[in-house]
Amino acid sequence: MVIKKVELETVCGYTSKLPENIYPEIAFVGKSNVGKSSLINALMNRKSLARTSSQPGKTQTINFYNINDEMYLVDLPGYGYAKASKTEQEQWGKMIEEYLHTSHQLKRIFLLVDIRHKPSANDKMMYDWIVYHGFEPIIVATKSDKIKRSQLTKRLEEICYDLNLGDQTSLIPFSAETKQGRKEIWDRMEVMTDKTQ
């Protein structure tokens, strides 16, 4: 896709009403500090569209990015941030759950995990939660440039095993630095938003 326009159109907090969008929505979710903002910036070819931070837990809202008036990229709050209060963590969870329950335009969910580490209990819970809601998430293994190329296959196999992924589940290694996986992610986004589908 040629990106002619991308803008942060809607920001929803704990008490906000979710928008009733007319374009397909593609959601991205992952634990805090998994590299979600960096991935979004890389997808959009922008340096600071989504705010990146060395401090986890930066995204505390649901952010809707309008792309070409054709689709929305939806940035969901990061989960599993240890320094967030229990109340905050519960509120983030409720926001994500409400979105999964109520969005009529949600077509695809990408679940981000850090390729350098085994999937956490929160990662496993989120994967099972997404599947429970009737979606088949695409798994994106971020920060693939941080490991040796010889370790890539082993790490991907471990993620498949730990999350108990089905044979049909896509797993894409991604690097915001080298742009590895960018085309594969875009291909899957565009398939789900194709007007002929």
VOPA-538263 format. One line per 5 residues: their letters; for each residue z, x, y of N, C-alpha, C, O. Coordinates in nm, 2 decimals, m for minus. Layout:
REM residues N
a	Z,X,Y,Z,X,Y,Z,X,Y,Z,X,Y | ...
This chain:
REM residues 197
mvikk	0.00,0.08,m0.12,0.00,0.00,0.00,0.00,0.09,0.13,0.07,0.19,0.13 | m0.08,0.05,0.22,m0.08,0.12,0.35,0.02,0.05,0.44,0.01,m0.07,0.46 | 0.12,0.12,0.48,0.23,0.06,0.55,0.20,0.06,0.70,0.20,0.17,0.77 | 0.16,m0.06,0.75,0.13,m0.07,0.89,0.25,m0.11,0.98,0.26,m0.08,1.10 | 0.34,m0.18,0.91,0.46,m0.22,0.99,0.58,m0.23,0.89,0.57,m0.28,0.78
velet	0.69,m0.17,0.93,0.81,m0.19,0.86,0.93,m0.20,0.96,0.94,m0.11,1.05 | 1.01,m0.30,0.95,1.12,m0.31,1.04,1.24,m0.38,0.97,1.22,m0.46,0.88 | 1.36,m0.34,1.01,1.48,m0.40,0.97,1.49,m0.54,1.04,1.52,m0.54,1.16 | 1.47,m0.64,0.96,1.45,m0.78,1.02,1.59,m0.85,1.02,1.62,m0.92,1.12 | 1.66,m0.84,0.91,1.78,m0.92,0.89,1.89,m0.84,0.83,1.87,m0.76,0.74
vcgyt	2.01,m0.85,0.89,2.13,m0.78,0.84,2.24,m0.89,0.81,2.28,m0.96,0.90 | 2.28,m0.90,0.68,2.38,m1.00,0.64,2.51,m0.93,0.60,2.51,m0.85,0.52 | 2.62,m0.98,0.67,2.75,m0.93,0.63,2.82,m1.03,0.55,2.76,m1.12,0.49 | 2.95,m1.02,0.53,3.03,m1.10,0.45,3.02,m1.25,0.48,3.01,m1.33,0.39 | 3.01,m1.28,0.61,3.01,m1.42,0.65,2.87,m1.47,0.69,2.86,m1.59,0.73
sklpe	2.77,m1.39,0.67,2.64,m1.43,0.72,2.57,m1.52,0.61,2.60,m1.51,0.49 | 2.48,m1.61,0.66,2.40,m1.69,0.58,2.28,m1.61,0.54,2.21,m1.55,0.63 | 2.25,m1.61,0.41,2.13,m1.54,0.37,2.00,m1.60,0.42,2.00,m1.73,0.43 | 1.90,m1.53,0.46,1.78,m1.58,0.51,1.70,m1.65,0.40,1.70,m1.62,0.29 | 1.62,m1.75,0.45,1.53,m1.82,0.35,1.39,m1.76,0.38,1.31,m1.82,0.46
niype	1.36,m1.65,0.32,1.23,m1.58,0.35,1.12,m1.64,0.28,1.13,m1.71,0.18 | 1.00,m1.62,0.34,0.88,m1.68,0.27,0.80,m1.58,0.20,0.71,m1.61,0.12 | 0.84,m1.45,0.21,0.77,m1.34,0.14,0.85,m1.30,0.02,0.97,m1.31,0.02 | 0.78,m1.24,m0.08,0.86,m1.19,m0.20,0.96,m1.08,m0.16,0.94,m1.00,m0.07 | 1.07,m1.08,m0.23,1.18,m0.98,m0.21,1.19,m0.89,m0.33,1.19,m0.93,m0.44
iafvg	1.20,m0.76,m0.30,1.23,m0.65,m0.40,1.36,m0.59,m0.36,1.37,m0.53,m0.25 | 1.46,m0.60,m0.45,1.59,m0.55,m0.42,1.62,m0.41,m0.48,1.57,m0.38,m0.59 | 1.70,m0.33,m0.41,1.74,m0.20,m0.46,1.90,m0.20,m0.46,1.96,m0.23,m0.36 | 1.95,m0.16,m0.57,2.10,m0.16,m0.58,2.14,m0.03,m0.66,2.07,0.02,m0.74 | 2.26,0.02,m0.62,2.31,0.14,m0.69,2.45,0.17,m0.64,2.49,0.12,m0.53
ksnvg	2.51,0.26,m0.71,2.65,0.30,m0.66,2.64,0.38,m0.53,2.53,0.43,m0.49 | 2.75,0.39,m0.46,2.75,0.46,m0.33,2.71,0.61,m0.36,2.75,0.67,m0.46 | 2.63,0.66,m0.27,2.59,0.80,m0.27,2.49,0.84,m0.38,2.48,0.95,m0.42 | 2.42,0.73,m0.43,2.32,0.76,m0.54,2.19,0.80,m0.48,2.10,0.84,m0.55 | 2.18,0.79,m0.34,2.05,0.82,m0.28,1.96,0.71,m0.24,1.84,0.72,m0.23
kssli	2.02,0.59,m0.23,1.94,0.47,m0.20,1.87,0.47,m0.07,1.75,0.44,m0.06 | 1.94,0.51,0.04,1.88,0.52,0.17,1.77,0.62,0.17,1.67,0.60,0.23 | 1.79,0.74,0.11,1.69,0.84,0.10,1.56,0.79,0.03,1.45,0.82,0.07 | 1.58,0.71,m0.08,1.47,0.65,m0.15,1.39,0.56,m0.07,1.27,0.56,m0.06 | 1.47,0.47,0.01,1.40,0.37,0.09,1.32,0.44,0.20,1.20,0.41,0.23
nalmn	1.38,0.55,0.26,1.30,0.62,0.36,1.18,0.69,0.30,1.07,0.69,0.37 | 1.19,0.74,0.18,1.08,0.81,0.12,0.97,0.70,0.09,0.85,0.73,0.10 | 1.01,0.59,0.04,0.91,0.48,0.01,0.83,0.44,0.13,0.71,0.42,0.13 | 0.90,0.43,0.24,0.84,0.39,0.37,0.78,0.50,0.45,0.72,0.47,0.56 | 0.79,0.62,0.40,0.74,0.74,0.48,0.81,0.74,0.62,0.74,0.78,0.72
rksla	0.94,0.71,0.62,1.01,0.72,0.75,1.13,0.81,0.73,1.18,0.82,0.61 | 1.17,0.88,0.83,1.28,0.97,0.81,1.42,0.91,0.83,1.52,0.95,0.77 | 1.43,0.80,0.91,1.56,0.75,0.94,1.56,0.59,0.95,1.63,0.53,1.03 | 1.47,0.53,0.87,1.47,0.38,0.87,1.60,0.33,0.81,1.67,0.25,0.88 | 1.63,0.38,0.69,1.77,0.35,0.64,1.86,0.46,0.67,1.82,0.58,0.65
rtssq	1.98,0.43,0.72,2.07,0.54,0.76,2.13,0.61,0.63,2.19,0.55,0.55 | 2.11,0.74,0.63,2.17,0.82,0.52,2.30,0.88,0.58,2.32,0.90,0.70 | 2.39,0.91,0.48,2.52,0.97,0.53,2.58,1.05,0.41,2.56,1.02,0.30 | 2.65,1.15,0.45,2.72,1.23,0.35,2.85,1.15,0.30,2.91,1.19,0.20 | 2.88,1.05,0.38,3.00,0.96,0.35,2.95,0.84,0.26,2.87,0.76,0.32
pgktq	2.99,0.83,0.14,2.95,0.72,0.06,3.00,0.58,0.12,3.09,0.58,0.20 | 2.93,0.48,0.07,2.98,0.34,0.12,2.93,0.30,0.25,2.98,0.21,0.32 | 2.82,0.37,0.30,2.77,0.34,0.43,2.71,0.20,0.44,2.73,0.13,0.54 | 2.63,0.16,0.34,2.57,0.03,0.34,2.67,m0.08,0.30,2.71,m0.08,0.18 | 2.72,m0.16,0.40,2.82,m0.26,0.37,2.76,m0.40,0.40,2.83,m0.50,0.41
tinfy	2.63,m0.40,0.41,2.56,m0.53,0.44,2.44,m0.54,0.35,2.40,m0.44,0.29 | 2.38,m0.65,0.35,2.25,m0.67,0.28,2.14,m0.66,0.39,2.14,m0.74,0.48 | 2.06,m0.56,0.38,1.96,m0.53,0.48,1.82,m0.57,0.43,1.77,m0.53,0.32 | 1.74,m0.65,0.51,1.61,m0.70,0.47,1.51,m0.63,0.56,1.51,m0.65,0.68 | 1.42,m0.55,0.49,1.32,m0.47,0.56,1.18,m0.55,0.54,1.14,m0.56,0.43
ninde	1.12,m0.59,0.65,0.99,m0.66,0.65,0.88,m0.55,0.64,0.87,m0.47,0.73 | 0.80,m0.56,0.54,0.69,m0.47,0.52,0.56,m0.54,0.53,0.52,m0.62,0.45 | 0.49,m0.51,0.64,0.35,m0.57,0.67,0.35,m0.72,0.67,0.24,m0.77,0.65 | 0.46,m0.79,0.69,0.46,m0.93,0.68,0.41,m0.98,0.54,0.34,m1.08,0.53 | 0.44,m0.90,0.44,0.39,m0.93,0.30,0.50,m0.93,0.20,0.49,m1.00,0.10
mylvd	0.61,m0.85,0.22,0.72,m0.85,0.13,0.84,m0.80,0.20,0.83,m0.75,0.31 | 0.96,m0.82,0.14,1.08,m0.76,0.19,1.14,m0.67,0.09,1.14,m0.69,m0.03 | 1.18,m0.55,0.14,1.26,m0.46,0.06,1.40,m0.49,0.10,1.44,m0.49,0.22 | 1.49,m0.52,0.00,1.62,m0.56,0.02,1.72,m0.45,m0.03,1.72,m0.42,m0.14 | 1.80,m0.40,0.07,1.89,m0.29,0.04,2.03,m0.36,0.02,2.09,m0.41,0.12
lpgyg	2.08,m0.36,m0.10,2.21,m0.42,m0.13,2.32,m0.32,m0.11,2.30,m0.20,m0.12 | 2.44,m0.36,m0.09,2.55,m0.27,m0.07,2.58,m0.18,m0.19,2.57,m0.23,m0.30 | 2.61,m0.06,m0.16,2.65,0.03,m0.27,2.78,0.00,m0.33,2.87,m0.05,m0.26 | 2.79,0.01,m0.46,2.92,m0.03,m0.53,2.99,0.10,m0.58,2.93,0.21,m0.58 | 3.12,0.08,m0.62,3.19,0.19,m0.68,3.24,0.29,m0.59,3.27,0.40,m0.63
yakas	3.25,0.26,m0.46,3.31,0.36,m0.36,3.46,0.36,m0.37,3.53,0.27,m0.33 | 3.51,0.47,m0.42,3.65,0.48,m0.46,3.74,0.46,m0.34,3.85,0.41,m0.35 | 3.70,0.51,m0.22,3.79,0.50,m0.10,3.79,0.36,m0.03,3.87,0.34,0.06 | 3.69,0.28,m0.08,3.69,0.14,m0.02,3.81,0.06,m0.08,3.85,0.08,m0.19 | 3.87,m0.02,0.00,3.98,m0.10,m0.05,3.93,m0.20,m0.15,3.82,m0.23,m0.16
kteqe	4.03,m0.25,m0.24,3.99,m0.34,m0.34,3.93,m0.47,m0.28,3.84,m0.53,m0.34 | 3.98,m0.51,m0.16,3.93,m0.63,m0.10,3.78,m0.61,m0.06,3.70,m0.69,m0.07 | 3.76,m0.49,0.00,3.62,m0.45,0.04,3.52,m0.45,m0.08,3.41,m0.51,m0.07 | 3.57,m0.39,m0.19,3.49,m0.39,m0.31,3.46,m0.53,m0.36,3.35,m0.55,m0.41 | 3.56,m0.61,m0.36,3.54,m0.75,m0.40,3.44,m0.82,m0.32,3.36,m0.90,m0.36
qwgkm	3.45,m0.80,m0.18,3.36,m0.86,m0.09,3.21,m0.82,m0.11,3.12,m0.90,m0.11 | 3.19,m0.69,m0.14,3.06,m0.64,m0.16,3.01,m0.70,m0.29,2.89,m0.74,m0.30 | 3.09,m0.71,m0.39,3.05,m0.77,m0.52,3.01,m0.92,m0.50,2.91,m0.96,m0.56 | 3.08,m0.99,m0.42,3.05,m1.13,m0.39,2.92,m1.15,m0.32,2.84,m1.24,m0.35 | 2.90,m1.05,m0.23,2.77,m1.06,m0.15,2.65,m1.04,m0.24,2.55,m1.11,m0.24
ieeyl	2.66,m0.94,m0.33,2.55,m0.91,m0.43,2.53,m1.03,m0.52,2.42,m1.07,m0.54 | 2.64,m1.09,m0.57,2.63,m1.20,m0.66,2.57,m1.32,m0.60,2.49,m1.39,m0.65 | 2.61,m1.35,m0.47,2.56,m1.46,m0.40,2.41,m1.44,m0.38,2.33,m1.54,m0.40 | 2.37,m1.32,m0.35,2.22,m1.30,m0.33,2.15,m1.32,m0.46,2.04,m1.39,m0.46 | 2.20,m1.27,m0.57,2.13,m1.28,m0.70,2.12,m1.43,m0.74,2.02,m1.47,m0.79
htshq	2.22,m1.51,m0.70,2.23,m1.65,m0.74,2.14,m1.73,m0.65,2.08,m1.83,m0.70 | 2.13,m1.70,m0.52,2.07,m1.79,m0.43,1.93,m1.76,m0.38,1.86,m1.85,m0.33 | 1.88,m1.63,m0.39,1.75,m1.60,m0.34,1.64,m1.67,m0.42,1.64,m1.66,m0.54 | 1.55,m1.73,m0.35,1.44,m1.80,m0.42,1.32,m1.70,m0.42,1.22,m1.73,m0.49 | 1.32,m1.59,m0.35,1.21,m1.51,m0.34,1.23,m1.37,m0.41,1.14,m1.29,m0.41
lkrif	1.34,m1.35,m0.48,1.37,m1.23,m0.54,1.28,m1.21,m0.67,1.29,m1.29,m0.76 | 1.19,m1.11,m0.67,1.10,m1.09,m0.77,1.13,m0.97,m0.87,1.09,m0.97,m0.98 | 1.20,m0.87,m0.81,1.22,m0.75,m0.89,1.35,m0.68,m0.84,1.38,m0.69,m0.72 | 1.42,m0.62,m0.93,1.54,m0.54,m0.89,1.53,m0.40,m0.95,1.50,m0.38,m1.07 | 1.55,m0.31,m0.86,1.55,m0.17,m0.90,1.70,m0.12,m0.90,1.77,m0.13,m0.80
llvdi	1.74,m0.07,m1.02,1.88,m0.02,m1.03,1.88,0.13,m1.03,1.81,0.19,m1.11 | 1.94,0.19,m0.93,1.94,0.34,m0.91,2.06,0.40,m0.98,2.18,0.36,m0.96 | 2.04,0.51,m1.06,2.15,0.59,m1.11,2.12,0.73,m1.08,2.00,0.77,m1.07 | 2.22,0.81,m1.08,2.21,0.96,m1.05,2.18,1.03,m1.18,2.26,1.03,m1.27 | 2.06,1.10,m1.18,2.02,1.16,m1.31,2.11,1.27,m1.35,2.11,1.32,m1.46
rhkps	2.19,1.33,m1.25,2.27,1.44,m1.29,2.40,1.40,m1.36,2.47,1.49,m1.42 | 2.43,1.27,m1.36,2.56,1.23,m1.43,2.53,1.12,m1.53,2.43,1.04,m1.52 | 2.62,1.10,m1.62,2.62,0.99,m1.71,2.64,0.86,m1.63,2.71,0.86,m1.53 | 2.57,0.75,m1.66,2.59,0.62,m1.59,2.74,0.59,m1.60,2.80,0.60,m1.70 | 2.79,0.54,m1.49,2.93,0.50,m1.48,2.95,0.37,m1.54,2.86,0.29,m1.57
andkm	3.08,0.33,m1.55,3.11,0.20,m1.60,3.06,0.09,m1.50,3.01,m0.01,m1.54 | 3.06,0.12,m1.37,3.00,0.03,m1.27,2.85,0.02,m1.29,2.80,m0.09,m1.27 | 2.78,0.13,m1.32,2.64,0.12,m1.35,2.61,0.03,m1.47,2.52,m0.05,m1.46 | 2.69,0.05,m1.57,2.67,m0.04,m1.69,2.69,m0.18,m1.66,2.62,m0.27,m1.71 | 2.80,m0.21,m1.59,2.83,m0.34,m1.55,2.72,m0.41,m1.47,2.69,m0.52,m1.49
mydwi	2.67,m0.33,m1.37,2.56,m0.38,m1.29,2.44,m0.41,m1.37,2.37,m0.51,m1.35 | 2.40,m0.32,m1.46,2.28,m0.34,m1.54,2.30,m0.47,m1.62,2.21,m0.56,m1.63 | 2.42,m0.49,m1.69,2.44,m0.61,m1.77,2.44,m0.73,m1.68,2.39,m0.84,m1.73 | 2.49,m0.72,m1.56,2.50,m0.83,m1.47,2.36,m0.88,m1.43,2.33,m1.00,m1.42 | 2.27,m0.78,m1.40,2.14,m0.81,m1.36,2.06,m0.88,m1.47,2.00,m0.98,m1.45
vyhgf	2.08,m0.83,m1.59,2.01,m0.89,m1.71,2.07,m1.03,m1.73,1.99,m1.12,m1.77 | 2.20,m1.05,m1.72,2.26,m1.18,m1.73,2.20,m1.28,m1.64,2.19,m1.40,m1.67 | 2.16,m1.24,m1.52,2.10,m1.33,m1.42,1.95,m1.35,m1.44,1.89,m1.42,m1.36 | 1.90,m1.30,m1.55,1.76,m1.33,m1.59,1.66,m1.23,m1.54,1.54,m1.26,m1.55 | 1.70,m1.11,m1.49,1.61,m1.01,m1.45,1.60,m0.90,m1.54,1.70,m0.87,m1.61
epiiv	1.49,m0.83,m1.55,1.48,m0.71,m1.63,1.46,m0.59,m1.53,1.35,m0.56,m1.48 | 1.57,m0.53,m1.49,1.57,m0.43,m1.39,1.49,m0.31,m1.42,1.47,m0.27,m1.54 | 1.43,m0.24,m1.32,1.37,m0.11,m1.34,1.47,m0.01,m1.30,1.53,m0.02,m1.19 | 1.49,0.09,m1.39,1.59,0.19,m1.36,1.53,0.31,m1.29,1.42,0.36,m1.34 | 1.58,0.35,m1.18,1.53,0.47,m1.11,1.64,0.58,m1.12,1.75,0.56,m1.07
atksd	1.60,0.69,m1.18,1.70,0.80,m1.19,1.67,0.90,m1.07,1.58,0.97,m1.07 | 1.76,0.89,m0.98,1.74,0.96,m0.85,1.78,1.11,m0.86,1.85,1.15,m0.96 | 1.74,1.18,m0.76,1.78,1.32,m0.74,1.73,1.41,m0.86,1.79,1.50,m0.90 | 1.61,1.38,m0.91,1.55,1.45,m1.02,1.52,1.60,m0.98,1.51,1.68,m1.07 | 1.51,1.63,m0.85,1.48,1.76,m0.81,1.61,1.85,m0.82,1.60,1.97,m0.81
kikrs	1.72,1.79,m0.85,1.85,1.86,m0.86,1.88,1.92,m1.00,1.98,1.99,m1.02 | 1.79,1.89,m1.09,1.81,1.94,m1.23,1.69,2.02,m1.27,1.58,2.01,m1.20 | 1.71,2.10,m1.37,1.59,2.18,m1.42,1.49,2.09,m1.49,1.53,1.99,m1.55 | 1.37,2.13,m1.48,1.26,2.04,m1.54,1.28,2.03,m1.69,1.25,1.93,m1.75 | 1.34,2.14,m1.75,1.36,2.14,m1.89,1.47,2.04,m1.93,1.48,2.00,m2.05
qltkr	1.55,2.00,m1.84,1.66,1.90,m1.87,1.62,1.76,m1.85,1.69,1.66,m1.89 | 1.50,1.73,m1.79,1.46,1.60,m1.75,1.46,1.50,m1.86,1.52,1.39,m1.86 | 1.39,1.54,m1.97,1.37,1.44,m2.09,1.51,1.41,m2.15,1.53,1.29,m2.18 | 1.59,1.51,m2.16,1.73,1.49,m2.22,1.81,1.39,m2.13,1.87,1.30,m2.18 | 1.80,1.42,m2.00,1.88,1.33,m1.91,1.83,1.19,m1.92,1.91,1.09,m1.92
leeic	1.70,1.17,m1.92,1.65,1.03,m1.93,1.68,0.96,m2.06,1.71,0.84,m2.06 | 1.68,1.04,m2.17,1.72,0.98,m2.30,1.87,0.94,m2.29,1.91,0.84,m2.35 | 1.95,1.02,m2.23,2.10,0.99,m2.22,2.12,0.86,m2.14,2.20,0.78,m2.17 | 2.04,0.84,m2.03,2.05,0.72,m1.95,2.01,0.60,m2.03,2.08,0.49,m2.03 | 1.90,0.61,m2.11,1.86,0.50,m2.20,1.97,0.46,m2.30,1.99,0.35,m2.32
ydlnl	2.03,0.57,m2.36,2.13,0.54,m2.46,2.26,0.48,m2.39,2.31,0.38,m2.44 | 2.30,0.54,m2.28,2.43,0.49,m2.22,2.42,0.35,m2.17,2.51,0.27,m2.17 | 2.30,0.31,m2.11,2.28,0.18,m2.06,2.23,0.08,m2.17,2.22,m0.04,m2.14 | 2.20,0.14,m2.29,2.15,0.06,m2.39,2.02,m0.02,m2.35,2.01,m0.14,m2.37 | 1.93,0.06,m2.29,1.81,0.00,m2.24,1.72,m0.05,m2.35,1.71,0.02,m2.46
gdqts	1.65,m0.16,m2.33,1.55,m0.21,m2.43,1.42,m0.13,m2.42,1.40,m0.05,m2.33 | 1.34,m0.15,m2.52,1.21,m0.07,m2.53,1.12,m0.10,m2.41,1.04,m0.02,m2.37 | 1.14,m0.22,m2.35,1.05,m0.27,m2.24,1.10,m0.23,m2.11,1.03,m0.25,m2.01 | 1.22,m0.17,m2.10,1.27,m0.14,m1.97,1.21,m0.01,m1.91,1.21,0.09,m1.98 | 1.17,m0.01,m1.79,1.11,0.10,m1.73,1.22,0.19,m1.67,1.32,0.15,m1.62
lipfs	1.20,0.32,m1.69,1.29,0.42,m1.63,1.21,0.53,m1.56,1.12,0.60,m1.62 | 1.23,0.54,m1.43,1.15,0.63,m1.35,1.23,0.74,m1.28,1.32,0.71,m1.21 | 1.20,0.87,m1.31,1.27,0.97,m1.24,1.21,0.98,m1.10,1.09,0.97,m1.08 | 1.31,1.00,m1.00,1.26,1.00,m0.86,1.33,1.11,m0.79,1.45,1.15,m0.81 | 1.26,1.17,m0.69,1.31,1.26,m0.60,1.27,1.23,m0.46,1.15,1.22,m0.43
aetkq	1.36,1.22,m0.36,1.33,1.19,m0.22,1.27,1.32,m0.16,1.19,1.31,m0.07 | 1.30,1.43,m0.22,1.25,1.56,m0.17,1.10,1.59,m0.21,1.02,1.62,m0.12 | 1.07,1.57,m0.33,0.94,1.60,m0.38,0.85,1.48,m0.39,0.73,1.49,m0.41 | 0.91,1.36,m0.37,0.84,1.23,m0.38,0.80,1.19,m0.52,0.72,1.10,m0.55 | 0.85,1.27,m0.62,0.83,1.23,m0.76,0.87,1.09,m0.78,0.98,1.05,m0.75
grkei	0.79,1.01,m0.85,0.82,0.87,m0.88,0.79,0.77,m0.77,0.79,0.65,m0.80 | 0.75,0.81,m0.65,0.72,0.72,m0.54,0.61,0.63,m0.58,0.62,0.51,m0.56 | 0.50,0.68,m0.63,0.38,0.60,m0.66,0.42,0.50,m0.77,0.38,0.38,m0.76 | 0.49,0.54,m0.87,0.53,0.45,m0.98,0.61,0.33,m0.93,0.60,0.22,m0.97 | 0.71,0.36,m0.84,0.79,0.25,m0.78,0.70,0.16,m0.70,0.71,0.04,m0.72
wdrme	0.61,0.21,m0.62,0.52,0.13,m0.54,0.43,0.04,m0.63,0.41,m0.08,m0.60 | 0.38,0.10,m0.74,0.30,0.02,m0.83,0.37,m0.10,m0.88,0.31,m0.21,m0.89 | 0.50,m0.08,m0.92,0.57,m0.20,m0.97,0.61,m0.30,m0.86,0.62,m0.41,m0.89 | 0.63,m0.25,m0.74,0.66,m0.34,m0.63,0.54,m0.43,m0.60,0.55,m0.55,m0.58 | 0.42,m0.36,m0.60,0.30,m0.43,m0.56,0.26,m0.53,m0.67,0.20,m0.64,m0.64
vmtdk	0.28,m0.50,m0.80,0.25,m0.60,m0.90,0.32,m0.72,m0.89,0.27,m0.83,m0.90 | 0.45,m0.71,m0.85,0.54,m0.83,m0.84,0.51,m0.91,m0.71,0.55,m1.03,m0.71 | 0.44,m0.85,m0.62,0.41,m0.93,m0.49,0.27,m0.96,m0.48,0.22,m1.01,m0.38 | 0.19,m0.93,m0.58,0.05,m0.97,m0.58,0.03,m1.12,m0.57,0.09,m1.19,m0.65 | m0.04,m1.16,m0.47,m0.06,m1.31,m0.45,m0.14,m1.38,m0.56,m0.13,m1.50,m0.57
tq	m0.21,m1.29,m0.65,m0.28,m1.36,m0.76,m0.19,m1.38,m0.88,m0.23,m1.44,m0.97 | m0.07,m1.32,m0.88,0.02,m1.33,m0.99,0.07,m1.47,m1.01,0.14,m1.50,m1.10
